[in-house]
Amino acid sequence: MLDSSENTQAAHAAKGPLIMGSLTSLRDSVMARGSAGLIGLIAGIWVLVGHLVAAEPENSVGTLLSRNATYTLAGGGYVYSGQIQPGVNERAVKNGIVLCPLVEPTDSGDELIDGDRSDKSNVYTAWFWNQPGKFIEVEMTLPGPSTVRRVRVTFPKDTIYRPESVRLGVRGKGEWRELGRNFVHRSRDPVEKSPRETTFELEDVRCEALRFRIRGSNQWVGVTEIEVWGDGPVDSERRGLIRARPHAKTVKPPKAAVPKGAVRLSGEATIQFETSHDVTEGKPANLIDGKRRSGIRIATRPHQHIEVTATLDLGDAYHIDAVHIWMPGGQGSATGHVHEVTLAISPSADQRDWSVPSKPLVPVWWPTDEAPQPYVIPAGGLNVAGRRVRVHAYLSGLGGITSVLSLGEIEVLGRPLTGDTPVAPRLELKPVVIAREPVKELALRWQELRRRRIRGIWIGGDLDDPFGETGMTKGKALADAGFNTVVVSNGVDLKNRSTAPQLADRIKRNVAEAHRHKMLLLGKWQFGSTHEEPYRKFRQANGVEHDSSCCPAQPSYIERHVGRWAVRCAELGADGFTFDTEMYESDSSRYPGACYCDSCFRSYLKVASTNPEHHAKHIAAEDRGEWIAANDAVEHYARHQQQTLIQLFDRLRARCRAVNPDFLFAYAPFVGYLNGMTHGLGTPGRPVLIWSEREYTHGPESRTVDYLRRIDEGGLPALYVSGHMLWYQDPQTLSDNLVAAALHTDGWWAWYGTALLTRVGKDDPQAFQSPYGRAKGTTAMDYLNAIRAAHDRLDKLLKRPRNEWPRAKMFREAPRAR
């Protein structure tokens, strides 16, 4: 514990006599021992000076101001669209940072100002996932207006809580202003070498409050102490954490209103029950026995998503007014919880005529609230005809906060129908057949690539540029290292995205240089970036329309965005075209699922609905995904869209192959990243190349085998090329990894290849900057020589039996090894 301000001042006053007394003792010792003790005297003086400095490190910057400060806490993290936000029940509508209530409870009341820097005083993000980022925000109010000169933030000794940065802001009587950011740990560096604290040295900053944004991407982010030093008042009537009003006190409990004339219909129903995990307490019949707290309970290990689907058949069609879902209550994280309930109702006994009469039902009580026992999740005002009632309950295990799902009772309230049972429009699902197209009878170019393996590299710039001061071109340097395939980045003019003025010159120059050295040259284009209005936007299953992401099934957009450039590359003599499908200028880097825009949804209804116009008119955009799911058509909808995309890319492939029958197509970063592209761009004899990024940081691994198995079992017309990121892998590591990867897959490729062609020596720090550089302290030739040697080794090993190849054990279950 640090001394209080009173004790600190007393200690300062006592230091003079203490030092003088110690020096007197040393003097007397020297006089007793003679001049031989002089060295000891000098050493002793330096030790005492060191003790003085160490005991008084903050003396020059003032008093500890934060001991009696007040502060508030908030925390949160990055979530993906559709993900349950940690600690609450709502799904995130879009990707981005959200707040959650789980940091404040980790603070007992004054952890950040109590002087305890140990891990026992840890305030942290109390949910768990490795990526992406998390943050803690502290707003601290000092006892009064102050002049601040030093701020120190301390983190737990356990590096699993170590943040990446701390951002500091201050406020006087006006608005907040940012003072700066200190980096603590960069994610690519060993966290064990990161400091346990960070200090801001300030020049007389006048303020009353300070704001700290502590961010990181580790499993957790934590902070143990915040110290503020300077001049100002230190006494305050209130100190420590000012807590937010408890959520449970803000909740207006819902009521289980029984509509006039309605009766409980569920007591005589039959129930079908499906679960993702075994039921640990109760049985399905308990959900309709009238006892609202004694239904079913499923408890499992943390981080498991739990789903329950209960389908009640009432035996006949009724007018249904309401459905009440009863929960046992108490603290849901212990007694059982659900994050979301969806409801579907069908008037028939066996048709896909389910309607979704309500929005997803979300409990008002959070999993950490002390909820009433029991409480209801009501769906009222339904007014629909129904014989079957389906209740789907979902508990997200993400974050490790909840791992127990409970349901108490399902009550269906309604009355007899007047008149005949209506016949509702329905879905009739015809099989969507996507033929298997396994690799076979390869064309000569593909035969040669598979035999010798693809030895690829992605670069910016041009192959005919000089390579350092060697007198040779970059193309010659790559050819000498044994590369046989080069991907050159291309793009549109950002000021006029309808044009690519440099494309013709660059493709022709790079093709000539590549062919001069017997290498293939592929153009590369970014998919999902460099958008150009007008175009149709992607819509998620929950109805949210993206701001930037395009509908992948709009032919005119695909043609303008990438199609015409692929054809132009073929006309200019390129050997192929690569789609980089990480959508950097879109709402997310990949599509979260199938598109549910008006056009895509209507396209599906035309082939699957008995009354497309009725469904298009009556199913709101935000209900489309739920309605498709209620009718067990999610996979069918996705396959229909996949077939549409296959046909779209198939037409593009045919246009390019009309120019060059051996035109190569490729895409990155993972197998099937953009639905339909593999079958659309590949054929059994001329398969698409998949530039995989799975191996970027560590070389081939078990998931590499999984991808190879997926290609084989799915009958995909694809060759798998393992990717390696130079910044993560020094020359020796890269050499070992590329040999293993190329042997067991269809080849390897290097990213970012420009790091081997520019700033070739050790004297430019930018040569080693992440993510576009080399490993620190290496030259370009260190890599190129290692790659050349690795290719020579690869040639020799390709002539040896597979069981003699490196990492043969890892790949023994890979399809080509059997």
N, C-alpha and C positions, 0 to 999 in steps of 0.2 A: 504493500500500500504506500502511496505517496503521502508525505506530511501534509497536514492542513496548512493554510497560509500563516496562521499564528505560529505554529511550530517551526515552519520554514524560516520566518523572520528571526525567531529566537536562535535557531541554529546558525544563521548568518552572523548574528551579533557575537556568538561564542567562538567563531572560527579564528579571530585574531589571537587571543591568548593561547588557544590550542596549538597553532602553528609555532608561536614564539616559544612555548614550553618545549616542543619537540626539537626545535633547532638548538635550544640551550642544552638539552640532553646529548645531542650529537656533538656539540662543541666540547662538552666535558669528556666525552668518550675519546675524542681525538687527542685532547691534551694528555689523557692518561696513557694512550698508546703511541704517541709521537706522530711524526709526519707520515708514517705508513698508513695512518687512518684517513688521509686526505681524500683518497678515492672514495672511501665509504661515505664521507661527509657529502661529497658532490652527488653521489648516487642517492643518498637519503633525501637531499634537498629536492631532486627531480621527482622522487616518489611522492613527497609531500605536495609539491606543486601539482602533480597529476591528480592526487586526491582532492585538492582544492577545486581544480577545474571540473573533475567528475562530479563532485558533490554540489556544484553550483552552475549547472549547464544553462539554466534559464535566467540567471541573474541579470544579464545584459539586455534581456527583452521584456523584463517586467514581472508581473505577478500572474499566478494561475487564475484566470478569470472564469473558467468553465465549471469549477467545482460546485457552484450553486446555481448553475444555469438551468433553464427548462428546455425541453426539446420534444418534438413530435417525430414519429417514425412512420415511414411508408415503405413499401417494397413491391416488387413485381418482376415481370420478366417477359420475354418474347414468347408469343403463342402463335400457332398457325390457325388459319381460318377453320372454324368448326371444332376447335379444341376446347374442352371444358377448362375454363380459367381456374387456376389453383385457388382452393379455399372457398369458392363460390359455386353456383350451379349453372351460370350462363355460358353458352358457347361464344367463342370469339367470332365476330362477324368477318373480320379481315385479319391478315397477318399484321403483327405489330406488338408494341410494348403495352402491357396492361398492368394495373395495380391489383394487389390482392391483400387480404387481411392477415396474412400468416407470419409477418415479421414481428409486429408489435407484441404478440404473446410471448416471444422468446426473451423479452426484457422484463425483469422482475420489478423495475421501477426507477433505477438509477445506474444501470450497468455501464453506460457510456461515460459517466462522470464520477464514478466511485473510486478511481485510482487503481483499480484492479485491471492490469493488462493481461492477465492469464486467460486461458481458454475457458475457465469457469465463468467468465464474464462475457461470453460470446452472444452477440445479437446477430441473427442470421436468417437467411431465406430458408424457411422450414419445409420446403417441398423439394423433390428430387427429380432432376433430369440432367444429363450431361450437357446438352446443348439445346437451344442457343442461350443468349445472355440473360442475366438476372441483375437486379440492382437493389440497393438499399438507399433510401433518401432520408436524411436527417436534417431537420430545421431546428437550429439551436438559438435560443434567445438568451443573451447575457443579462446579468443583473441590472445593467444600465448602459448608457452610451460609453463606448470604450475606444481606445486606440490599440489595435491588434498588430503584433509584430511576428508572432510565430504560431503556427497551428500544426499539431502532430496527431496523426491518425494511426492507431495500432490495430493489427489484425491478429487472429488466432495463430498460434504456433503451428497448428495442424494445417498443412498447405492445401488441403482439400477445400478450405474456405477462402483461399487467397484470391483477392480481386485482381483485375487487370489495371484499373485506374481509379483515381479519385478526382472528382471535379469540385472546385470550391467556388462558392458565390457568397456575396455579402449584401447586407441591406442596412442603410441608415434610416433616414426618415422618408426616403423615396423608394424607388423601384429596386428590385434585385439587379445586381451586376456581377458578371462572371470575372473571377480573378485568374483562373487558369486550371490546368489539369496536370496532375502528376501520374506518370505511368509506374505501375508496381510490378506487373508481370505480363509479358507478352506471351500469348498462348502457344507460340511455337518454341519458346525457350523452356528449359527445365524449371519447373516451378520450385524445386528445392533450392535453387539459387536466388530466388526472389527475396527482397527484404521483407521484414515483418512489420515495418512501419514506413510511413512517408511523411515528410515535413515540408510545410510551406513557409518560407522565410519572406516576410512582408515588410514594407516600408511604411510604418505608421498609418495603417488603414483604419479610418474612422467608421465604426458600424455599431449596430445594436444586435444584429442577428447574422448567423452564418448558415449556409446551406451546403450540404455535402451529398454528392451523388457518387456512390461507391458501386462500381460495375465490374462484372466478371462473367466468365463462361465456364467456370469449374462446376463441379457437382453442386456446390453451395457457395454463397458469398457471405462472409462474416466480418464483424468489426467488434473489438473489445473495449476500446477507449478512444475518446476524443479530448484533446487538451488544447486550450486556447490561452496564449500568453500575451500580456501587454499591460496597459494602464487603464484602470477603470474600477468601478465598484465591484465588490466581491460578495456582498450580502444580499439576500433576497428572501422574501417571505415564502416563496414557493420554489422548489427545486425538483429536478428529475423529469421523468417521462409524463407528458400530458397525454393521456389516452383518448382515443376516439370514442365516441358514444358506442356502447356495445350494439352490434347489429340486431341482436335479439330484441332490444328495446325499441327498435325502429320498425319492427314488423307489425303489420296489421293482419292478424290471423284470419284466414279465409273461413267462410261458413259453408256448411253442407246443407244448402237449401234444397228442400224437397218440393218439386213443382206440384201445384194443386192438381189432384186427381191421379198423380203418379204413384205407382207401387214398386216395391223391390222385385225385380224380375230375375235376378241372378241366383236366387236361392235354389231354384229347380233346374238350373242350367247344367250342361255337361262341360267339362273343361279339358282342353288339350294344353300341354305344358312343355315348353322347350327352354333349356338353359345352356349357357356357355360353360358352367361349372356345376359340380354336384351340389345338391341341396344339403346343407348341414343340419338344419332344423326345420321341422314341419313337413307338410305335404301339400300338393296342389289343392286338394279339396278344402283345406283350411281357408283358402282365399275367398270362398263363397259360403262359409258356414255362419256368417253373421257376427263373428267375434273379431273385432277390429284390431286387436293387438297380437293375435296369435296365428299369423299366416305362415310365411316361409322366411328362411334366413340362409344366406350363402356367404360363408366366410372363407377367404382364400389368402394366399400370400400377397404381400404388397406388389403394386405396379401391375395388377391384372385388371383388365376391363371385364366387367361382369354384365351379362345381358340375360333377361328373362322375357319370354313371350308367352302370355296366357291368352288363349282363344276360347271364349265362352259361346256355346251354341244354346240359344234360348228355346230351341225346338220349333219356333214359329216366328214369323215377322211381327214386330211390334213398333209402335211409335215410341222412339226413345228420346227422353227429355234430358237426361243427365247421366254421367258416369262419375262416381266418386272413388278415388284411390285413397285408401287409408294407410297411414304409416304408423309404426309402433310408437315413434316419438323418442324423446330423450336426446342425448348427444349422438347425432347420426354417425360420427366417425367410430363410435363404440357400439351402439345398439343396432346400427344398420341405416343405410341411406340410399336414395336414388338421386341422380343428378337431373334426370329427364325422363318423362313418360310421354309416349306417343300413342294416339288413339286412332283406330280405324274401325269402320262399321260397314257390314255388307248385308243387303236384304235377302241374299240367297244362301243356300246350303253349301255350294261348292264352286261358284263362279269367281272370276277375277273382276268383281264389280265393287271392290272396296272403295269407300269414300273416306276422306280425312276431314271430319267435321270440326276440328279444333286445331289451334296451333299447338306445337309441343308444350307439354305441361311441365312447369318448372317449380319445384317446392320453394316457398318463401323462406324457409329456414335453411341456413348454411350448415354444412356437415359438422362444424364446431359449435353451433348454437345448442343451447339447452331448450329443445322444442317441447311443446305440450305432448302429453301421452294419453291418447293418440292424437294425430292431427290429420287433416284431409287435404288432398290435392284434387280440387273439383274441376269438372268439365261440365258446365251447365249451358242451357239454351241451345241444345243440339238440334232438336226437332227434325229427326231423320228416321226413315224406316230402316229397321235392322233386325236381322236374326242372329248374325254372328257379331261379336264384339271382341276386338283384339287389343290387348294392352301390352305394350312393349316398354319395359323398364331398363334403364341403362345407368350403370355406375362406372365412371372413369377412374381407372387406377393410376393415371398419369400423375406423377408427383408424389405418390406414396402416402397421401393423406387419408384416403379411405380404401378399405379392402373388405368391407362388409355390406352386402345388399340385403335389405329387408323389405317385405311388403306385408301389410296386415290384412287387408280385405279389398275386394273389388265389388262395388255395388253398382248395378245397372238399374236405373229408375225409368219407368215409362208406363204405357197403357196400351190396350188393344188398338189395332189399326181400324180405321173406318174405311170401308171399301176394299178393293182388291190390292194385293201386294204388287207394288210397281216393279216393272222389269227395267233394271238400270243398264245403261251402256256399260260395256266391259272391255277388257283387253283379251285378245286371243293371240297367243304367242306362237308364231311359226319359227321353226329352227333357223338360226342365223349361222350358216356354215362358212367357216373360214378354213380353207383347205390347208393341210400340212404341206410345206414346201421344203423338206430337208435338203441340205447341201448334197449334191451328187452330180456326176458327169460335168465337172468344172470345165469352163472354157480355158484356153491355153494361158491367158494372162493370170487367171485366178489359180490355176494349177501351179504356176511358177511361184506365185506369192505364197501359197500354202507350203510348197515344198521347201523353199528357202527361208520362209517366214517373212512377214512384213516387218521392215525395219524403218519405222517412221519417225518423223519429227515435224512439229508445228512451229512456224516462224512468222514474225513480222518482217518487214523490209524485203529485200530482193536478193536473189541468189547470185546475180552478177556484180553485186557490190564487192569491194575489196575486203579481204579477211585480215584485219589488223594491218601490219606492215610486212606481211609475208610474201607479197607479190602474187598471191593466188586469190581466187574468188571464194566467196562463201560457199558456193555450190561445190567447188573443188574440195574444200575442207570437209564438207559433209560426205561427199562421195568417198574421199580417202578414209573416213571413219567407218565406211561400210553401210551407210544409209541407202535405202532403195526407194523410199517414198517421202515426198515433201508436201506438206500442207501449208499454203500461203494465205494469210488473212487478207480478206478484201471487204469492202463495204461501200455504202453510198456516200454521197456528199451530204453532210449533216445540215447544210444550209438549203439544199434542194434534194430531198430524199427520193425524187424520181430519177435521179441521175447518179452514175458512177463514172465520172470522167477519167479516172486513172485506170479503170479496169482493163481496157484493151491493151494499153501499153504494158502494164505490169504482167498480165497473163502471158502475152507473147514473149516478153523478155525472160520471164522465169521458166516458161516451157522450153525455150531454146537452151538456156543454161542447164536445166535439169536433164534434158535429153542429151546434151553434150557429154554428160557424165553418167548416162544410162540410169537415170532416176525418173520415177513417175512424179508428175506435178498435179496436185489437186487444189482447186480454189476452195476457199472457206467463207461461209456466210453465216451471220448470226440470225437465228430464228427468234422471234418474239422481242426484237429490239428494232431500233430505227423505224418505228411505226410511222405511217403516213395516213392522215385522215382523208376521206371518211372510211371507216371500216366497222364491222360488227364486233361488239364487245362480248367477251366470255361471260357467261352467267353460271354461277354455282348452283348446286342442287337446292340450296336453301334460299335461292332467289336473289342473292347478292350479285349485282352486276359489277364487274371489275372496271376500274378506271382506265386501264391501259391494255390489259391482256386481250388478244384477239380471239375470236371464235376460230378454232382450228379447222372448221369445216366450211369456211367461206371461200369458194374457189377463186373469186376475183381478188381477194386479199392475198391468198397464197401465191397467186400468179404475180401480182405486183411486188410482193414482199420478198419472195425468194425464187419463184418459178422461172421468171424471165431471166434472172441472173444465172441460174444453172444452165439454161439453154445457151445463153451467151458465152459462158465459159466453154461449153462443148464446141461452139462455133469458132472460138478463138484458139482451139487446139489443146485445151487442158485435158489431162487424162482422167479427170474426175472432179467431183464436187462434194464438199463436206458441209453438212448442216450442224452447226453448234446450237443445240436446242435448249441450253440454259438461257432463260428469257430475262436478261438483266434489266431491260427497260419495261418490264411488265410488273403486274402486282405481286407476282411470286415467280421464282425461277423455274417452276414447272406447274402444269395444270393440276389442281387438287382432285380432279375427277373428270367425268364427262361434262360436256357443255349442255346447259338447259336454257339457252336463249330461245326466243320465239321461233326462229327458223329451225333449230335443231329439234325442239320439242314437237313442232308440227310435223316435221319429217318423220319422226318416230310414230306419231299418232296415225299417220296415213297408212302405215304398214301393220299397226298392232291394235288399233281401236275399232270397235264396231260402230262408233259414231264420233269421228275425229272432231267435227265442228263443236259438238256438245262438250267434249272434254277440253278443247282449246278455250272455249268460252267460260267454262265453269271452274277450271282449276287455275287458281292464281299463281303467278310466277313464283312466289315464295313457298308454295305448297307442292310444286312439281316433284321435287325429290322425295318428299314424304309420301306422296301419292304413288309414285313408281315403286318405292320400297314396300308400301302397304300391299301392293298387288304382286309382290315377289318378282319384280321385273328389273331389278337393278342391273344384274348381269346381262340380261337380254338387251336393255337400253344401251349399255356400254358396248356390247358386241355390234349392235346396229351402227353405232357411231364409228366404231373401229372399221367396220366394212366400208363406210362412207369415205373414211380417210385413206384406206387402202386403195380404193378406186381413184381418189384424187391424186395420190402420189404415183400410182401406176401410170396414169396418163402423162405425168411429168417425166417419168422414167422413159416412156416410149418416145417422147419428143427428143430427148437427149440421145437415146440410142439410135434414133433415125439419123443423127449426125455422125455418131461414133458408136458402132455396135459394142465396143469394149469399154465404154465410158463407165468409170467406177463411181459408185455412190457410197457415202459414209455418213455417219452421224455420231455425236457425242451427247451426253457423257455416260449413259448406262443403257443396258439392254431394255428396250421397250419404253424409253423415257418419254417419247411422244407416240401416243397410241396410233397404230396403223402404218408407221413409217417403215418398220422392218419388212413386212410383207409387200408394201407398196413399192419400195425402192429395190428390193432384192428378188432374185429368182434362184432356183436351185443351181443353175449352172453359172450364174453371175451374181453371187450373193452380195449383200450390203456389208461394208466394214463397220464394226462398232468400235469406236475409239473409247475404250473404257477408262474411267477415272477412279475406279475402285482401288487401284493399287498405287495411287499417287504418292502416298507418304511412306509406305512400308513394303511395297512389292507384293507379289501374289500371296493370297491367303485363302482361307476356307470359302469366303464369299465368291472368290474367283471360280472355284469349283462349282458353287451353286449356280452361277451365271452360265457356265458351260453346260451344266445339266439342264437348265431352263431352255437353252437353245436347242438341245438335243430332244428333250421330251416334248417341246412345243412344235417341233418340226419347222424351226425358223430358218429362212434362207440368209444366214449371217455368218461372218467370220469375226472372231473375238480377238481384239488387239489390246494388250495390257498397257496401261498408261503409267508413266513415271515422272514425278515432279522433281526437277533438278535441285531446287532449293532445299528439299528435305533429304536428298540422297547425295552423299559425297561420291567421288568417282569410284571408289572400291565397292561401296554399298550398291551403287547403281549397276556396276558391272555384274555383281553376283545376282541381283534381282532381275536384270533384263535377260540374262541367260536362262534362268529358271522360268521366267514368264514366257519367253519366246518358244522354249521347248514344249511347254505344256499347253499353250494356246496357239493362236495363229500368228503371233508376232508381238511386237512391243512398239511403243512410241514415247518420245520425250517431249515434255512441256516444262517450261517455256523455252523453246529451242533458241530463241534470240539470245538467251544468256550465254550460249556457246559461240556466238558470232559477233558480239559487241562487247566493249570494255573487257578485252580478252586477258588483260594482265591482272595483277593484284593491287594496283595502285589506286583504283577508283572505288570508293566505298559503295557507290550505287550498283556495282556488279554483284553485290551480295544482299541487296534489299529484297525482302519478301514482298510478293510471292514470285517476282519475275527474275530473280537472280540465281546465282550459283551458291553452293555451300561456301561458308566463309573461309577465306584464305586460299582459294583454289584459282587456277587459271583455266581459260577455255581449253588449252591443250591438255591439261590434266584430264579433263573429261573426254576429249576426243581421242586421246591415246588409250584411255581405259575402255572406251566404247569399241575402238578398233580391235583391241585385244579380246574383248568379250565376243565380238562377232566371229573372230577366228576360232575361239573356243566353241561357240555355237555350231559352226560348220563341222567341227570334229565330232561333237556330241550327237549331232543329227544322224551320224552314221553308226552310232552305238545303240544297243538295245535300250528300251525305255527304262528298264529297272536300274540302269546305270546312270540315268540322268539325275542331276541334283533335285532334291525335294520330291523324289518319286513317290515317297510315302504319302505326302499331302495330296497328290493327284491320282492316287491309285483308284479312286472311285469316280474319277472324271470319265465322261462317256468315251473319249477317244483312247483311254488307257485300258478299257476292258476288252 
